[in-house]
Amino acid sequence: MAISHVTRSPRRLVFPPGAPPGEMWVYQLAQAVQLGPNVAGLMVNIRRGGMNVVDLEVGNDMILFDDLDHIDLSLVTPLSRSETLPHPRTGEPNFLAKYPASIGFVPAGARRADGSPHPHAGTGFGLVSVLGMPADLSGGVTKLEKPYQCFELQQYTFDGATFRVTETQVIEMDGFLPGWTIYNRPIGPPIPDGDDFVAGIVMGAHGQYHGSGMARWRRTGGAWRLDRVTPITDLDGSFEPSIVRDRDGSLVACVREAFGSPHASQPIDHGNTVRLWRSTDGGESWQRLAHVHGVRASTPVSVNRAADGLLYVASNPDWRLDSFGNVPRHSILLREVLQLWPLSPDGTRLGGPVVIRDCNADFGLPPGGTIWYADHPISTNLRLADGRWHHVVCYRCLEQSEGRSDAPPTRFTGCYVEEVVGDGAAEPAWRFADGGRVAVQ
């Protein structure tokens, strides 16, 4: 199997409806999710622009669609919004930033592998990271010395026509499971595992440094809850894990290496390793699959499964120079090109890269004199109105100065959704009443 085509589409979304007067809201990171037999949703995060704050995220929306070329902003359901509340321990006002949701959803009308109706069809959940910042953001402070952090766990339903948020529960970082602290959500979406979902999670035992693991989400008592966690890595500071299922049923995980961590596997000026693990026992134990050095920049990275079952890694290449010929202070800034590397059948080697977006070639040099960012690739397999399965990759584009200062959006800033087409036959990601077997993502 190989990648035969990748679209290079114009931005799909830019400005959300309903921004407060005087605030500049911009759609950026996204995750697509199957909601029904032929309808999908796009969870898209909102960044507040024009601020001297790094990536000030102010909420999430769900947008229903059944055609990639017709994503209609009239079909928006707000999921979460930032708010200002007293810090629960100090009492000082906190601006609570709301980061992208990681969403697992059993589509309406979904069936199990044996053809019986799925018991949780039409329900799902979203995990939103919440970070407290000073209430007065004008000074450009990115966080408090001891910021308040927590999560919002949301419950969702879709009845074939309307998507609803039925409950939002605030959970402290150490309030999910006894003995564990949950630090952050994954970069990749949860994937079905029987009647459950499994997903990456950033975690650690209470009082210990964190690493990456696998979370099992289970619906009990009418709500989706975190049931258990299993470590994948050591307590190495890794984060933004993603998990997919290989064609043989095993699980493959990818994590982003901690930049500057004393626990990282590379010296402090690195962090450019593609790190993969495999589990053949449903996530109970994990073995190192491949650690490939010097391939990618120290930027967001994910492992993905295309519609035909091909696994690939998506990130930014480690070219060491930006478009101006400058050596950045760290490769964490090298985000001008977004590409994917197909995995060999045994998962131990990376194939030749395929470009998803070359910002300079597609957009020209940025108007603000800094560099482009194209990052946070998150993929999903969807069946849309045409009855076909599509593999879509969501990511954001912006100029570096937008995410780090008060620079205005460019005419290329926004949320992007591409289709990646392989040369193999598509495998259904869910089974519905009109036929097709279940093939886990």
MIDO-8392 format. One record per residue: residue in one letter; y, x, z of N, C-alpha, C in turn. Coordinates in steps of 0.001 Angstrom, whole numbers, plus 500000, padded with zeros to 6 digits. Layout:
aYXZYXZYXZ ...
***
This chain:
m498811500836500000500000500000500000501243500874500000 a502291500334499428503556501063499365504694500059499292 i505907500546499543507108499733499384507512499764497913 s507630498595497292507997498548495878509474498230495667 h510109497556496647511506497157496433512159496850497773 v513416497241497912514244496872499063515578496366498535 t515979495169498955517286494654498520518398495459499177 r519520495497498537520744496097499117521820495031498991 s521730494014499836522553492809499715523923492995500341 p524893492179499933526166492143500655525937491647502076 r526927491845502931526805491373504306526566489860504310 r525723489419505226525386488001505302526355487238506193 l526816487878507282527672487209508259528733488181508735 v529922487633509044531005488484509550531620487875510803 f532334486756510654533121486221511767532482484944512314 p532155484923513614531577483719514218532615482613514346 p532198481368514326533129480273514636533397480221516133 g534539479721516503534826479459517907535316480624518720 a535813481691518093536360482806518871537614482342519625 p537788482739520875538981482361521624540247482889520957 p541366482204521122542627482677520539542947484103520986 g543310484933520037543691486303520344542532487279520423 e541292486799520298540135487698520337539515487820518951 m539052489019518623538407489283517342536905489406517562 w536161488416517094534714488419517225534082488767515884 v533001489558515929532325490006514713530818489902514927 y530109489289513985528655489281514018528121490672513687 q527082491117514442526543492459514243525020492470514295 l524408492802515417522957492953515494522265491600515410 a521049491591514843520362490319514645518858490491514721 q518179489376515002516719489278514921516388487936514303 a515570487927513264515113486687512660513843486222513356 v513613484900513367512462484338514063512003483090513326 q510677482906513208510117481696512593510230480544513583 l510815479415513135510993478259514012510091477092513627 g509778476960512353508932475883511864508202476339510624 p507400475464509997506596475892508848507389476528507716 n508609476057507490509417476590506389510870476808506792 v511114476971508073512480477176508542512503478316509551 a513555479100509511513705480255510395515041480175511113 g515198481056512086516467481184512787516903482633512780 l518189482836512800518752484184512895519527484274514194 m518941484982515192519682485275516403520617486432516078 v521925486197516222522885487236515869523842487445517032 n524053488710517352524889489102518476526352489206518050 i527251488950518988528690488971518723529309490157519445 r529976491014518687530748492119519270532224491750519236 r532894492007520345534342491787520381535043493028519849 g535729492885518735536428494002518129537833494163518666 g538499495218518203539876495466518615540012495903520050 m538960496488520631538965496892522037538616498364522156 n539237499038523116538898500437523397537704500507524341 v536652499818523985535429499757524774534262499932523812 v533298500770524165532155501009523285531256499777523250 d531097499203522058530163498094521838530288497012522911 l531412496337522914531641495246523861531012493975523292 e529838493609523791529095492460523272529405491225524112 v529690490114523431530185488942524161529308487707523996 g528129487836523393527261486671523325526359486679522116 n525594485592521978524615485445520902524646484024520350 d524352483901519058524209482611518389522852482538517714 m522358481311517534521190481056516693521655480247515478 i521298480729514276521684480066513036520420479705512269 l520218478421511979519049477981511238519247478220509746 f518146478584509044518213478766507592516805478667507013 d516730478397505725515444478401505021515525479147503698 d516655479839503479516883480617502261517785481785502643 l517349482996502382518129484164502773519518484175502152 d519659483576500979520948483594500291521855482444500689 h521413481609501627522233480475502064522102480313503574 i522749481218504309522801481130505770524104480431506129 d523976479202506628525099478264506766525652478308508194 l526923478669508335527536478752509663527760477387510311 s527511476303509582527604474985510210526360474682511049 l525326475534510933524070475320511655523934476323512795 v525005476492513577525053477469514658524817476788516000 t523932477366516811523756476960518203524124478143519097 p525181478043519918525493479139520844524374479315521869 l523984480567522107522949480867523090523535481366524401 s524480482306524331525080482867525537526487483334525222 r527322483395526240528691483873526095529058484705527326 s529903485703527120530379486518528227531221485668529175 e531346486149530411532114485437531429532585486434532476 t533582486048533238534099486884534315533755486242535647 l532986486967536473532532486466537763532645487575538802 p532701487248540086532742488285541119531438489082541152 h531559490392541336530386491232541558529686490720542822 p528366490430542768527705489814543931527681490687545175 r527914492008545022527872492882546196529245493365546630 t530145493591545682531471494102546033532546493027546009 g532308491949545287533284490882545188534364491104544149 e534442492314543555535473492566542557535147491827541254 p536167491417540520535920490680539272535162491544538269 n534156490976537657533347491646536645533374490857535357 f533639491550534249533437490961532934531977491198532566 l531212490144532386529785490258532126529542490226530625 a529258491408530058528940491512528636527517491028528409 k527297490285527305525983489728526974525471490406525705 y524373491134525855523822491944524766522804491142523951 p522322491693522809521445490902521939520205490385522652 a519792489180522303518595488582522875517357489061522138 s516286489298522886514963489544522309514204488235522402 i513847487655521257513336486284521222511897486237520742 g511038485543521512509704485186521093509626483682520938 f509030483215519839509018481774519597507739481384518858 v507087480311519349505936479732518665506462478621517758 p506338478757516439506967477776515556506435476358515767 a507306475395515560506868474002515561505796473826514494 g504703473149514859503619472928513916502622474064513826 a502793475127514632501878476267514566500501475886515093 r499483476538514533498107476317514953497465477636515365 r496445477518516199495675478687516601494792479162515453 a494119480275515676493236480835514652492095479894514305 d491650479075515277490546478151515008491014476847514379 g492311476742514097492852475545513458493362474493514417 s493113474647515707493608473665516681495107473831516888 p495813472767517279497260472883517515497563473916518598 h498583474729518353498987475720519358499603474973520540 p499160475254521772499648474489522929501126474675523221 h501738475740522689503143476012523002504037475893521773 a503528475235520722504303475107519487505657474450519758 g506691475011519145508041474486519303508760474974520534 t508217476016521208508878476564522402508985478081522278 g509910478639523024510079480083523033511015480520524132 f511326481800524133512155482375525187513037483467524605 g514085483813525326514958484917524962515347485707526200 l515334487036526073515724487914527178517031488599526801 v518072488350527592519418488871527335519794489843528442 s520200491060528080520704492021529063522165491714529363 v522523491773530641523883491490531095524408492714531829 l525601493173531450526193494357532070527614494053532514 g527909494338533791529243494116534327530192495248533981 m531409494879533575532479495832533279533730495404534035 p534729496283534156535961495867534825536556494640534148 a537080493722534956537659492498534402538825492802533477 d539586493858533782540675494291532917540138495340531960 l539900494940530710539296495832529729540317496644528951 s541593496474529268542632497116528463542609498634528593 g542044499147529678542026500585529864540931501299529109 g540043500544528475538996501162527694537841501688528521 v537725501262529775536623501714530611535346501020530134 t534277501769529930533055501169529407532197500529530486 k532291501014531720531515500396532781532061500832534136 l531635500123535163532014500481536523531153501641537016 e531602502264538103530817503365538654529444502883539088 k529375501711539683528110501083540048528108499675539469 p527833499567538160527963498268537504526885497284537943 y527252496034537899526267494983538138525474494766536859 q524147494773536960523286494533535821522240493485536183 c521944492628535232520917491620535431520446491146534065 f519657490088534045519169489509532800519377488000532825 e519499487438531644519370486004531461518049485748530737 l517178484961531343515946484522530695516158483090530250 q516145482881528938516417481555528377515138480927527845 q515048479591527975513950478815527415514491478016526232 y513717478000525125514160477353523892513126476328523423 t513620475334522661512743474398521955513293474160520556 f512395473795519634512772473378518283511827472254517883 d512398471092517523511591469914517211511442469672515719 g511774470664514924511728470511513478513087470255512874 a514058469926513727515408469662513240516467470344514082 t516273470364515400517311470858516308516761471959517204 f517502473055517296517181474154518204518007473978519469 r517356474072520635518049473843521904517740474952522909 v518740475266523734518555476075524938518326475097526074 t517128475090526653516813474105527686517038474633529098 e517075475963529260517281476536530594517749477970530453 t518659478384531335519066479790531431518975480204532886 q518128481180533158517888481657534518518387483088534649 v519207483356535642519675484713535925518647485393536821 i518172486571536385517146487310537132517629488736537355 e517565489197538584517937490571538905516922491540538306 m517316492798538163516458493790537521515132493974538251 d515121493798539568513880493943540322513299492589540718 g513729491520540007513301490176540379512227489578539495 f511719490327538522510701489777537630509300489859538224 l508921491068538662507564491314539134507615492190540384 p506782491921541380506754492776542572506418494219542211 g507213495149542733506951496565542550507542497175541305 w508152496367540416508679496885539159510154496559539013 t510883497482538397512274497250537994512314497199536480 i512918496169535929513088496031534486514503496488534152 y514604497500533288515894498094532987516518497560531699 n515685497272530702516281496836529432515220496160528577 r515714495450527550514873494720526605514421495671525494 p513517495233524626513080496073523504514052496003522340 i513815496830521317514556496689520070513783495790519113 g512452495842519132511658495009518248511354493662518870 p511007492662518056510741491316518580509382491231519256 p509190490281520191507858490005520718506927489553519588 i505626489890519710504647489487518702503567488655519372 p502971487680518653501964486817519277500696487577519610 d500080487184520727498813487770521173498020486638521821 g497150485969521050496525484752521543497595483698521761 d497630483100522935498668482119523275499883482770523913 d499844484097524107500926484832524752501773485553523710 f502780486267524204503521487245523418503440488587524137 v503441489669523356503600491003523919504807491657523255 a505477492498523999506702493137523511506937494408524286 g507797495255523764508219496424524507509100496031525675 i509223496937526630510099496720527788510459498098528346 v511649498223528921512051499459529611511904499198531098 m511101499997531780510651499654533115510406500902533955 g510271500681535248509892501737536171509493501136537495 a508627501839538240508320501405539589509591501498540426 h509721500634541422510934500621542235511264502018542754 g512505502431542542512972503714543037512629504890542161 q511983504646541002511619505743540117512410505678538825 y512457506832538124513085506910536814512304506037535845 h512950505562534769512301504596533894511637505232532683 g510788504459532046510144504801530792509903503527530014 s509125503617528937508862502454528083507464501914528355 g507323500601528236506048499959528470505888498720527622 m504797497995527872504525496736527186504616495599528184 a505295494530527787505411493333528607504544492230528011 r503856491497528855503131490302528413503885489074528912 w504250488204527976504964486970528285503989485801528141 r503957484932529155503006483824529185503728482547529606 r503341481442528999503968480160529336503136479452530397 t503736479275531566503094478564532672504120477641533311 g503663476485533747504571475544534395505697475092533498 g505449475054532183506457474566531250507532475570530902 a507335476865531255508352477875530955507681479206530650 w508314479979529777507858481329529465508339482285530542 r507392483118531032507715484049532114507074485409531834 l507677486448532403507088487782532337505878487804533254 d504686488027532661503445487925533425503009489269534001 r503155490348533197502767491674533673503365492720532757 v503402493963533237503870495088532430502852496220532532 t502769497008531449501865498147531388502620499348530843 p502633500482531504503342501661530975502742502142529658 i503606502582528764503190503261527537503463504758527661 t504699505102528010505084506496528161505064506888529638 d505269508175529895505579508610531243506982508124531601 l507415508399532814508780508069533217509716509117532619 d509932508998531303510623510036530535512022509624530089 g512489508470530532513807508006530125513841507359528765 s512695507209528105512678506580526786513087505106526883 f513538504572525764514052503199525770513944502628524362 e514398501368524194514339500646522929512940500710522302 p511908500284523036510565500291522457510371499135521471 s509470499331520528509040498275519619507536498357519481 i506889497194519274505432497118519184505049496245517998 v504076496687517200503505495884516117501985495956516213 r501324495047515477499869495080515419499435495630514069 d498522496602514102498004497187512877496947496257512267 r496539496555511059495584495700510352494225495640511046 d493875496678511830492594496689512530492657495989513885 g493806495413514227493960494709515489494537495536516613 s494600496857516448495187497702517487496704497526517507 l497296497942518614498751497885518767499340499266518561 v500496499315517903501217500571517688502610500411518271 a503040501379519074504344501334519736505185502531519318 c506476502309519257507459503361518976508540503270520035 v509056504411520494510132504407521484511229505371521041 r512405505129521554513535506024521304513620507028522446 e513640508292522098513665509352523095515029509430523766 a515012509717525043516251509797525805517052511029525412 f518301510815525043519192511924524734519702512540526026 g519481513826526181520010514530527344519237514330528620 s518097513635528558517313513418529768516556514681530159 p516520515021531438515703516168531857514211515906531672 h513850514633531432512448514278531241512080514204529762 a513048514389528852512772514260527430511826515366526965 s511104515075525868510113516042525377510748517166524570 q512031517053524258512728518075523503513929518559524313 p514519519723523961515700520201524683516854519207524626 i517865519462525406518946518508525592519717518218524305 d519707519122523322520461518893522095519597518239521017 h518440517694521414517574517034520454517392515558520840 g516245515017520528516004513601520705515736512977519347 n515354513801518362515195513341516979513726513216516586 t512884512826517526511450512742517300511018511307517033 v510149511106516044509458509832515875508248509859516791 r508244509009517826507205509014518850506409507721518760 l505113507831518461504241506675518270503029506761519196 w502609505592519712501402505464520516500535504347519948 r499233504408520229498313503348519806497505502860521011 s497232501552521031496339500964522031495246500188521306 t494000500447521670492870499738521076492242498741522052 d492874498556523222492327497633524216493344496581524639 g494161496167523678495117495097523960496309495505524784 g496609496785524852497767497265525595497474497703527004 e496194497706527397495852498156528746496054499662528903 s495803500417527836496006501865527862496552502292526500 w497265503419526492497927503886525273497642505368525083 q497415505757523828497177507151523483498225507600522474 r498658508820522614499625509384521677499053509374520262 l499791508830519347499364508728517958500023509784517091 a501346509908517174502072510904516376503425511161517018 h503805512422517100505159512829517484505649513766516391 v506512513247515517506990514004514365508426514428514638 h508684515737514669509986516265515051510886516478513831 g512198516350514073513187516733513070513317515804511886 v512846514562511993512891513630510871514112512717510947 r514348512155512110515394511156512276516483511666513200 a517641511045513085518725511326514020518399510686515370 s519176511011516386518943510468517731519569509081517847 t519137508200516981519714506865516828518626505821517016 p518965504525517017517923503504517181516808503653516152 v515558503456516606514380503615515759513408502493516098 s512675501998515099511711500924515338510499501111514449 v509346500609514929508155500520514085508034499066513647 n507622498858512386507661497536511783506397497296510976 r506077496006510761504943495631509917505442494741508792 a505286495211507551505716494454506384504793493252506165 a505172492375505251504417491149505021502995491412504562 d502756492530503870501408492854503398500626493724504376 g501165493949505576500467494710506607500827496172506690 l501649496686505773502060498086505814502931498342507034 l502625499401507784503462499809508913504444500868508459 y505651500806508987506662501810508670507607501978509844 v508270503123509878509300503425510872510658503347510199 a511637502744510872512994502635510334513982503288511281 s514871504118510724515897504796511507516859505484510546 n517675506367511090518620507153510297518099508577510161 p518193509191508978517679510555508804518537511585509540 d517907512666509943518596513751510652519068514778509625 w520259514577509086520795515459508050521738516522508598 r522118516412509873522925517421510572524391517461510152 l524736516944508971526130516903508528526516515473508192 d527765515101508525528225513780508104528826513873506706 s529389512761506219529869512711504835531085513596504600 f531726514040505663532876514934505523532460516404505633 g531158516654505746530671518015505890530779518549507295 n531050517668508256531198518101509642529860518054510368 v529704518940511322528552518912512208528945518098513434 p528382516909513622528763516108514791528294516769516074 r528895516373517166528514516993518435527066516667518802 h526521515619518215525113515302518384524691514382517262 s523391514427516887522929513605515766522904512122516104 i523242511758517341523364510350517691524439509658516850 l525327510437516245526415509893515441526059509778513957 l524906510289513536524556510311512111523880509010511722 r524669508015511354524137506683511063524593506166509701 e524970507053508804525534506632507522524481506145506540 v523246506587506721522134506176505861521053505579506750 l520537504413506357519431503775507060518234503756506116 q517081504234506594515930504302505707514642504035506471 l513558503862505720512256503639506321511253504656505792 w510274504958506651509195505888506320507864505157506475 p507124504868505398505807504246505541504859505158506314 l504008504557507143503008505320507888501739505461507060 s501064506586507224499756506776506609498782505768507226 p497641505487506551496698504498507087496252504769508522 d496156506045508910495748506340510290496927506434511242 g498153506267510725499339506246511566499832507585512053 t499257508663511564499615509982512102500670510705511268 r500963510203510061501906510899509186502919509920508610 l504094510454508274505145509658507658505192509941506166 g505295508878505362505450509040503930506894509302503551 g507127509447502258508478509699501768509410508548502085 p510669508845502438511597507799502880512056506887501746 v512332505637502120512905504630501225514234504190501829 v515301504243501064516632503931501582516831502419501652 i517275501939502814517691500546502969519189500411502685 r519968501349503218521428501307503021521975502711503045 d522710503087501992523479504333501948524945503915501931 c525569503957503104526907503368503250527932504014502326 n527928505340502222528926506000501383528729505662499911 a527472505612499463527201505271498075527545503819497781 d527296502940498755527508501508498532528933501055498828 f529586501681499802530896501226500260532032502178499940 g531742503447499653532778504463499589533078504982500982 l534003505918501086534336506474502398535046505434503257 p534830505464504567535450504474505456536971504554505425 p537657503410505530539123503415505447539807504035506646 g539105504098507798539741504599509011539589506081509224 g538902506783508318538788508227508436537686508717509342 t536857507805509887535698508261510665534459508135509760 i533331507706510282532118507606509472531505506216509636 w530635505853508688529957504568508732528787504596509714 y528492503415510261527275503195511026526463502100510333 a525183502354510095524212501328509715523023501548510635 d522767500622511565521798500940512611521135499702513198 h520243499932514159519468498921514882518630498051513943 p517705498662513168516850497868512277515802497076513063 i515758495761512840514810494867513501514212493957512435 s512883493919512317512254493196511216511392492039511699 t511142491082510798510308489918511061509710489440509739 n508523488819509793507930488169508632508147486666508739 l508711486080507684509131484685507699508600483931506494 r508224482647506707507968481759505584509161480826505459 l509730480767504242510956480010504022510692478824503094 a511764478204502584511645476955501839510813477094500577 d510728478296500028509934478492498820508438478590499101 g508043478513500383506644478557500757506048479953500786 r506857480987500487506367482359500462506728483074501763 w505953484105502075506237484953503225507142486105502795 h508201486318503573509201487346503291509279488292504481 h509394489584504205509633490562505266511120490909505256 v511818490578506344513260490782506403513602491803507478 v514590492618507195515092493624508126516564493343508394 c516894493165509660518287492922510071518880494205510645 y520153494443510371520865495588510931522356495311510846 r523151496179511426524604496005511385525232497149510611 c526419496910510074527268497967509512528662497839510094 l529276498976510355530661499040510820531128500475510692 e532428500673510810532942502034510887532873502496512335 q532593503776512526532429504313513875533610503961514775 s534808504040514244535996503783515061536063502347515568 e535419501404514873535410500014515336534640499863516644 g533499500554516731532675500420517915533142501234519092 r534115502129518871534555503036519940536051502981520213 s536783502186519439538224502084519668538677500701519218 d539981500529519035540516499218518668540707499059517164 a540011499857516357540128499761514905539653498390514423 p540330497816513425539949496485512925538699496562512059 p538019495424511827536848495417510947537218495797509517 t536301496470508835536480496771507426535927495611506598 r536067495679505292535549494604504443534043494696504238 f533415495711504857531963495826504805531321495642506177 t532130495464507207531616495269508555530897493928508658 g529748493909509324529075492642509537527594492790509786 c526897491653509723525461491568509898524792491555508530 y523779492396508349523075492530507079521617492126507260 v521068491456506263519663491057506260519087491399504891 e518103492296504865517480492724503603516028492265503552 e515506492156502342514088491890502170513401493158501676 v512294493499502332511469494640501937510199494083501297 v509940494466500062508817493928499296507782495034499093 g506547494767499466505471495710499257504685495379498003 d503736496250497668502933496006496473501605495325496791 g501405494932498068500192494219498456500463492744498657 a499407491969498785499533490530498997500027490245500410 a500947489289500531501493488920501838500429488242502696 e500463488513503991499549487919504957500339487003505877 p499925485737506028500685484810506873500820485323508302 a501990485175508852502222485586510239501875484475511225 w501838483212510751501442482066511566500598481141510707 r499753480357511354498972479345510648499615477988510869 f499715477207509783500247475857509853499243474880509245 a499531473595509356498588472572508930498304472618507435 d499216473178506634499000473205505178498161474390504745 g497538475090505690496613476157505337497150477530505652 g496321478528505410496697479920505667496186480374507021 r495582481521507067495032482020508322496122482688509151 v495858482863510415496783483565511293496625485073511059 a497725485746510827497730487208510780498840487671511700 v498480488332512794499485488725513769500458489697513136 q501700489672513630502751490495513051502579491949513459 
***
